[in-house]
Amino acid sequence: MNERELLRLWREQPAAPASFDIDDLRRQALRLERGVRRRNLREYVAGILVAAAAICFAIVFDEAITRLGCALMLLGTAIAMWQLHRRTAIDTRDPARLAAPLATHHRDELCRQRDALRSVGWWYVLPMLPGPELLLAGRYLSGEIPVSGPADLAMLLLMPVVGALVLLLNLYATRQLQRRIDALDQALAEDTP
């Protein structure tokens, strides 16, 4: 079956019952796609800025531990960006998905986003933590940044705290997505004969 036949099947599938608002579902699906694309674009731009900063730091600072921190920043950023794309980018070109009803496709995308956000600690936060921490530790060990007590401890805790906030925000978003999935499931169940 080629892409044209799949598209024809998709167009000829039975329409949803009148009580199910297909236009609202289309709007929700488009809103989700736009939101995911915007979020991912922001993350890609931030990833480029982090990578550029890591390269600049590696050029400016010549201590091995600081450069290792920069290398870990680059590696962590690359891993996070690749995983972001792999786990969350909406693939509208997959011919098999063209034959799926809109409600099924939209539900699949909601579940995919929910699952990606639920595991964000492993594939996004964790790879991003070691690089900046090691870079900062290298700056302290080299004597470039004098150790002054509580302010330094706060600086070393900054990335883990930011990571924890990212986790909390993503858990909140996960709950929101689950509510949307549940509402869609309920609407679909009500329309089933």
JOWO-V641289 format. One record per run of one state. SS is the DSSP state (h for helix, s for strand, l for the rest). FROM is the first residue (numbers start at 0). LEN is the number of residues. If there is no record, write none. Layout:
ss from len
SS FROM LEN
SS FROM LEN
This chain:
ss from len
l 0 2
h 2 10
l 12 9
h 21 39
l 60 3
h 63 25
l 88 6
h 94 4
l 98 3
h 101 17
l 118 1
h 119 23
l 142 7
h 149 42
l 191 2
